[in-house]
């Protein structure tokens, strides 16, 4: 242990010394190199070498320079194409990533692990980092039915709306939610535990039927059939009712089945029935707030246009101590926008200023946009919608897709609400000083949303990225190098004599400071001095 500690201490000292030397002594090294060149100018016959090199370069034909610059342009172009592909796929520069990974540790660079400065309150004071992961993936409260909705999309378009990562998360959820105590598994439970892990849908359905053959009262098997085999919501509802009748006292099964039955009623147009079922479920199991059943209730109440009831639900769940969501923030903004949007006019507002109610509506929109900046483009139909995933990332594009998919109709129903959103949502970005450094009303926007959203959303969907990433330096550099060398190749091919004169003038100007430095050193310290010094 002592030897290991000593080797680590030596490594740290070596890194710190390298960092210090690179930071403070680079100009000394550069001066020493110049001095060594001057000292060895005569012994190594550098003058004759330069003369012979210049003679050799003068004998080269313009075709050589055309080939040289053309090859440089081709290589830099290939590097540019690879860098651009890598940036589009992974969101970073390959050269930059390799440099940071391998060179930065040698130069003493250390990634900052401090949360101070990244998580700031509105008044600028540092706040502790949240205990929940920034990019925790949540179950979508309004996720669709695979057999009756997702599969129908696949049949029509030939595209898979769900990613393997998303489905794998659902399989883990179902395994955890329905299996219970693994030490007391019944034979049919073991079959269902394997069924949730199956990647092939038909294999999952066969396993469910196998479990039913083993025990006709296997409620989890009927849940799987309702989710994946039923091709209509009506058929799914029938299977869920069958599962509910045999679920017994398993709380997890009861909550899941009752919630899905309420969603079936909502989809079949029995909205008041769905609202009652959701309210009863929330009263019966008040400690299961993590399931976000209130988001299902909010959507159903908006469909009923029961805005007073919506406000009552928001008053309970839009609390500073509770985690926010796009549904909470944008529904609050919708209610405030609805109160003023029917008479709102940008021209009139610019002349007379905003009233108190209009200001409240605008502030609510800014709050919602700061929480999730991806939503407005879907609500304003500036970006096409897709089917929502089964899991979402709060503040990410996946959450924006899920919210807009179910709530766009409610914004359209409120006269002028989308017009108010269109006029005001971009003003949010002028309020936030810089999204990655300091938040305004919420914690700074996480930097990992793009990666998680790409895993959750299908490949045919263009993931919305916020904030927009600037092109890395090496992409700009290789693009400039490729363009410059291609231009040189073309000019050398078209005007060989003129480019030769230009090249000679350029290099003579480039090496003029070196000649000036050599002359000054010669006048200050004659070359005979170095000969006499070597003799001594």
Secondary structure, 3 states (H helix, E strand, C coil): CHHHHHHHHHHHHHHHHHHHHHHHCHHHHHHHHHHHHHHHHHHCCHHHHHHHHHHHHHHCCHHHHHHHHHHHHHHHHHHHHHHHHHHHHHCCCHHHHHHHHHCCCCCCCCCCCCCCCCCECCCCCECCCCCCCCCCEEECCCCCCHHHHHHHHHHHHCCCCCCHHHHHHHHHHHHHHHHCCHHHCCHHHHHHHHHHHCCCHHHHHHHHHHHHHHCCCCHHHHHHHHHHCCCCHHHHHHHHHHHHHCCCCCHHHHHHHHHHHHHHHHHCCCHHHHHHHHHHHHHHCCCCHHHCHHHHHHHHHHHHCCHHHHHHHHHHHCCCCCCCCHHHHHHHHHHHHHCCHHHCCHHHHHHHCCCHHHHHHHHHHHHHHHHCCCHHHHHCCCCCCCCCCCEEECCCHHHHHHHHHHHHHHHHHCCCHHHHHHHHHHHHHHHCCECCCECCCCCCCCCCHHHHHHHHCCCCCCCCCCCCCCCCHHHHHHHHHHHHHHHHHHHHHHCHHHHHHHHHHHHHHHCHHHHHHHHHHHHHCCHHHHHHHHHC
